[in-house]
């Protein structure tokens, strides 16, 4: 028994510090199903305990008491209107308005215990710990304020206290839903070469999300076309993206081009679309969580 417990404790510690776990759970006894069930339960319980320990009585920023669904719908509506024809907007909005989950002290334990992916819950746990201003789980943990996985966007309560004029975590994470969700999943017919809600080049996904985020804020704050261009210039002069998957200069260029057009959303989509070699009918994508790092100062 002691012989079996030692590698289990090592595996648990490795998971807590890195988020990685042996997919076959070989440290646990039993067949693959028994091992998987027991390992996932013990890893989640250990994670919950460690998060509570690291939280150390800290609290995150206050949350408003308003309707979060209505807030999300208001934030994403301009983007949906810009990308989709009128006949498809209601279906897309119905998904996006309920896609955002603010990670708080009230729900973090349930997320840890109930989410399908133990890898994702480790990242969400670090998002939560970052919102508390406390230590993260390990040296490999990145400080983030948002994370998207498939059709769910996990957002920090820091959203309501962000002072960066061009930041909007809700829009950023919702933008990732477009390339993670298939049209047929939400009842829309697939079109020729259109399996996903939007075709975004794999290497441009963060560029797309950052561009949507900044452009949405410009539309929200600007008073007419000239003011949109002024704000786009201000954004370009100050943008510093720490994410290795997006280039600040490219995002600034896209946002400037978008701000000069009547429908800048179509500019963003065109600049981030995959190349289509002749004779190729489809593009293959891979689903993966997408996280927003803390804004650079």
C-alpha positions as CSV (number, residue, x, y, z in Angstrom):
1,X,0.0,0.0,0.0
2,X,2.8,2.4,0.9
3,X,4.5,1.5,-2.3
4,X,1.4,2.5,-4.2
5,X,0.8,5.7,-2.3
6,X,4.3,7.2,-2.9
7,X,4.0,7.5,-6.7
8,X,0.4,8.8,-6.3
9,X,1.6,11.6,-4.0
10,X,4.3,12.4,-6.6
11,X,1.8,12.5,-9.4
12,X,-0.5,14.7,-7.4
13,X,2.3,17.1,-6.6
14,X,3.3,17.3,-10.2
15,X,-0.2,18.1,-11.3
16,X,-0.6,20.8,-8.6
17,X,2.6,22.5,-9.8
18,X,2.3,22.1,-13.6
19,X,-1.2,21.1,-14.5
20,X,0.1,18.0,-16.2
21,X,-1.1,14.5,-15.4
22,X,-0.3,11.0,-16.8
23,X,-3.2,10.4,-19.1
24,X,-3.1,6.7,-18.2
25,X,-3.0,7.4,-14.4
26,X,-0.5,4.5,-14.0
27,X,0.3,5.5,-10.4
28,X,-3.2,4.4,-9.3
29,X,-4.4,0.8,-8.9
30,X,-7.1,-0.9,-10.9
31,X,-8.1,-1.0,-14.6
32,X,-8.0,2.1,-16.7
33,X,-11.6,3.1,-15.8
34,X,-11.0,2.6,-12.1
35,X,-7.7,4.4,-12.2
36,X,-9.1,7.3,-14.2
37,X,-12.1,7.8,-11.9
38,X,-10.0,7.6,-8.7
39,X,-7.2,9.7,-10.0
40,X,-9.4,12.5,-11.3
41,X,-11.3,12.6,-8.0
42,X,-8.1,12.8,-6.0
43,X,-6.4,15.3,-8.3
44,X,-9.4,17.6,-8.2
45,X,-9.7,17.3,-4.4
46,X,-6.0,18.1,-4.0
47,X,-6.4,21.1,-6.3
48,X,-9.4,22.4,-4.4
49,X,-7.4,22.2,-1.2
50,X,-4.4,23.8,-2.6
51,X,-6.4,26.7,-4.1
52,X,-8.0,27.3,-0.7
53,X,-4.6,27.3,1.0
54,X,-3.1,29.7,-1.5
55,X,-6.2,32.0,-1.4
56,X,-5.3,32.5,2.3
57,X,-8.4,34.5,3.1
58,X,-7.9,36.9,0.2
59,X,-10.9,38.3,-1.7
60,X,-11.3,39.2,-5.3
61,X,-12.6,42.5,-6.7
62,X,-16.3,43.1,-6.1
63,X,-18.8,41.9,-8.6
64,X,-21.9,44.0,-9.7
65,X,-25.3,42.7,-9.0
66,X,-26.7,43.3,-12.5
67,X,-27.7,40.8,-15.2
68,X,-24.5,39.3,-16.6
69,X,-26.3,37.7,-19.5
70,X,-27.6,41.1,-20.5
71,X,-24.2,42.7,-20.1
72,X,-22.6,40.0,-22.3
73,X,-25.2,40.4,-25.0
74,X,-24.7,44.2,-25.1
75,X,-20.9,43.8,-25.3
76,X,-20.9,41.2,-28.1
77,X,-23.9,42.5,-30.2
78,X,-21.8,44.9,-32.4
79,X,-19.3,42.2,-33.2
80,X,-22.1,39.7,-34.1
81,X,-23.9,42.3,-36.2
82,X,-20.6,43.0,-38.1
83,X,-19.8,39.4,-38.8
84,X,-23.1,37.7,-39.5
85,X,-26.1,38.3,-41.7
86,X,-29.3,39.4,-40.0
87,X,-30.9,35.9,-40.4
88,X,-28.1,34.3,-38.3
89,X,-27.5,36.9,-35.6
90,X,-30.1,35.7,-33.0
91,X,-28.7,32.1,-33.1
92,X,-25.1,33.4,-32.5
93,X,-26.1,35.9,-29.8
94,X,-28.1,33.2,-28.0
95,X,-24.8,31.2,-27.6
96,X,-22.5,34.1,-26.8
97,X,-24.7,35.8,-24.2
98,X,-24.5,32.7,-22.0
99,X,-20.9,31.8,-22.8
100,X,-19.3,34.0,-20.1
101,X,-18.7,32.6,-16.7
102,X,-17.1,34.9,-14.1
103,X,-14.8,32.9,-11.9
104,X,-15.5,33.8,-8.2
105,X,-15.2,32.5,-4.7
106,X,-18.8,31.3,-5.1
107,X,-18.2,28.9,-8.0
108,X,-14.4,28.1,-8.1
109,X,-14.8,24.9,-6.1
110,X,-17.7,23.6,-8.3
111,X,-15.7,24.4,-11.5
112,X,-12.7,22.4,-10.1
113,X,-14.9,19.4,-9.1
114,X,-17.2,19.3,-12.1
115,X,-15.3,20.5,-15.2
116,X,-14.5,17.8,-17.7
117,X,-10.8,18.6,-18.1
118,X,-8.4,18.5,-15.2
119,X,-6.0,20.5,-17.3
120,X,-8.4,23.3,-17.9
121,X,-9.5,23.5,-14.2
122,X,-5.8,23.9,-13.2
123,X,-5.6,27.0,-15.5
124,X,-9.0,28.3,-14.3
125,X,-7.8,27.9,-10.7
126,X,-4.8,30.1,-11.5
127,X,-7.1,32.7,-13.1
128,X,-9.0,32.7,-9.8
129,X,-5.8,33.0,-7.7
130,X,-4.6,35.8,-9.9
131,X,-7.8,37.7,-9.2
132,X,-7.0,37.4,-5.5
133,X,-3.6,38.9,-5.9
134,X,-2.0,35.9,-4.3
135,X,0.5,33.3,-5.4
136,X,-0.2,30.9,-8.3
137,X,0.0,27.1,-8.2
138,X,3.4,26.8,-9.8
139,X,6.2,28.5,-11.7
140,X,4.7,27.4,-15.0
141,X,1.4,29.1,-14.3
142,X,0.7,32.2,-16.3
143,X,-1.2,35.2,-14.8
144,X,-4.3,35.5,-17.0
145,X,-7.6,37.3,-16.8
146,X,-9.6,35.3,-19.3
147,X,-9.7,31.8,-20.8
148,X,-11.9,30.4,-23.6
149,X,-12.6,26.7,-24.1
150,X,-15.0,25.7,-26.9
151,X,-18.1,27.7,-26.1
152,X,-17.4,28.8,-22.5
153,X,-15.4,31.9,-21.6
154,X,-14.0,32.1,-18.1
155,X,-13.4,35.7,-17.0
156,X,-11.9,37.3,-13.9
157,X,-13.8,39.6,-11.7
158,X,-11.0,42.1,-12.5
159,X,-13.1,42.8,-15.7
160,X,-15.1,45.3,-13.7
161,X,-12.1,47.2,-12.5
162,X,-10.0,47.3,-15.6
163,X,-8.6,50.8,-16.4
164,X,-7.2,50.1,-19.9
165,X,-9.5,52.0,-22.3
166,X,-9.0,49.3,-25.0
167,X,-9.5,46.2,-22.9
168,X,-12.6,44.1,-22.9
169,X,-12.1,40.5,-21.7
170,X,-15.6,39.5,-22.6
171,X,-15.3,40.5,-26.3
172,X,-11.8,38.9,-26.5
173,X,-13.0,35.5,-25.2
174,X,-16.2,35.6,-27.1
175,X,-14.2,36.1,-30.3
176,X,-12.6,32.7,-29.7
177,X,-16.0,31.1,-29.7
178,X,-16.3,31.8,-33.4
179,X,-13.5,29.5,-34.4
180,X,-14.3,26.9,-31.7
181,X,-18.0,26.4,-32.5
182,X,-19.4,24.6,-35.6
183,X,-22.3,26.1,-37.3
184,X,-24.4,23.0,-37.0
185,X,-23.8,23.0,-33.3
186,X,-26.1,26.0,-32.9
187,X,-28.5,25.0,-35.6
188,X,-27.0,27.0,-38.6
189,X,-26.6,25.2,-41.9
190,X,-23.1,24.6,-43.0
191,X,-22.0,26.5,-46.1
192,X,-19.4,25.7,-48.7
193,X,-16.1,25.7,-46.9
194,X,-17.8,27.0,-43.8
195,X,-17.9,24.4,-41.0
196,X,-17.1,26.8,-38.2
197,X,-18.9,30.0,-37.3
198,X,-16.0,32.0,-38.7
199,X,-12.9,30.9,-40.6
200,X,-9.9,32.2,-38.7
201,X,-6.4,31.1,-39.5
202,X,-5.0,29.0,-36.7
203,X,-2.0,31.2,-36.2
204,X,-4.1,34.4,-36.3
205,X,-6.6,33.4,-33.5
206,X,-5.1,35.6,-30.8
207,X,-4.5,38.4,-33.4
208,X,-8.2,38.2,-34.3
209,X,-9.3,38.3,-30.6
210,X,-7.1,41.2,-29.7
211,X,-8.2,43.1,-32.8
212,X,-11.9,42.5,-32.0
213,X,-11.3,43.5,-28.4
214,X,-9.7,46.9,-29.2
215,X,-12.0,47.7,-32.1
216,X,-15.1,47.0,-30.0
217,X,-13.9,49.5,-27.4
218,X,-13.2,52.1,-30.1
219,X,-16.8,51.7,-31.4
220,X,-18.1,51.9,-27.9
221,X,-16.2,55.1,-27.0
222,X,-15.9,57.0,-30.3
223,X,-18.1,59.9,-31.3
224,X,-18.1,59.5,-35.1
225,X,-15.6,58.3,-37.8
226,X,-13.0,60.9,-37.0
227,X,-13.0,59.9,-33.3
228,X,-12.7,56.3,-34.3
229,X,-9.5,57.0,-36.3
230,X,-8.1,59.1,-33.4
231,X,-8.7,56.3,-30.9
232,X,-7.2,53.8,-33.3
233,X,-4.1,55.9,-33.5
234,X,-3.9,56.2,-29.7
235,X,-4.3,52.4,-29.5
236,X,-1.5,51.9,-32.0
237,X,0.8,54.2,-30.2
238,X,0.4,52.5,-26.8
239,X,-0.5,48.8,-27.5
240,X,1.9,46.3,-25.8
241,X,0.7,42.7,-26.2
242,X,2.7,40.3,-24.1
243,X,1.1,37.2,-25.7
244,X,3.6,35.4,-27.9
245,X,0.7,34.4,-30.3
246,X,0.0,38.0,-31.3
247,X,2.1,40.8,-32.6
248,X,1.4,44.3,-31.3
249,X,2.3,46.0,-34.6
250,X,0.0,43.7,-36.6
251,X,-2.9,44.2,-34.3
252,X,-2.4,47.9,-34.4
253,X,-2.4,47.9,-38.2
254,X,-5.6,45.8,-38.3
255,X,-7.4,48.1,-35.8
256,X,-6.3,51.2,-37.7
257,X,-7.6,49.7,-41.0
258,X,-10.9,48.7,-39.3
259,X,-11.4,52.1,-37.8
260,X,-11.2,53.7,-41.2
261,X,-14.0,51.6,-42.7
262,X,-17.7,51.6,-42.3
263,X,-17.7,47.9,-41.3
264,X,-14.4,47.4,-39.6
265,X,-15.4,43.9,-38.4
266,X,-15.1,42.6,-42.0
267,X,-11.6,44.1,-42.2
268,X,-10.6,42.2,-39.1
269,X,-12.0,39.0,-40.5
270,X,-10.3,39.4,-43.9
271,X,-6.9,40.1,-42.3
272,X,-7.2,37.0,-40.1
273,X,-8.7,34.6,-42.6
274,X,-6.8,31.4,-43.6
275,X,-5.1,31.3,-47.0
276,X,-7.0,29.1,-49.4
277,X,-4.8,27.3,-51.9
278,X,-6.5,26.5,-55.2
279,X,-8.5,23.3,-55.2
280,X,-8.6,23.1,-51.4
281,X,-12.1,23.0,-50.1
282,X,-11.7,22.7,-46.4
283,X,-9.4,23.9,-43.6
284,X,-8.7,21.8,-40.6
285,X,-8.7,23.4,-37.2
286,X,-7.8,22.1,-33.7
287,X,-9.7,23.1,-30.6
288,X,-7.7,24.3,-27.7
289,X,-8.2,26.7,-24.8
290,X,-7.2,30.3,-25.5
291,X,-6.2,32.5,-22.6
292,X,-5.8,36.3,-22.2
293,X,-2.6,37.2,-20.3
294,X,-2.7,40.2,-18.0
295,X,-2.6,43.5,-19.9
296,X,0.8,45.0,-20.2
297,X,1.5,48.2,-18.4
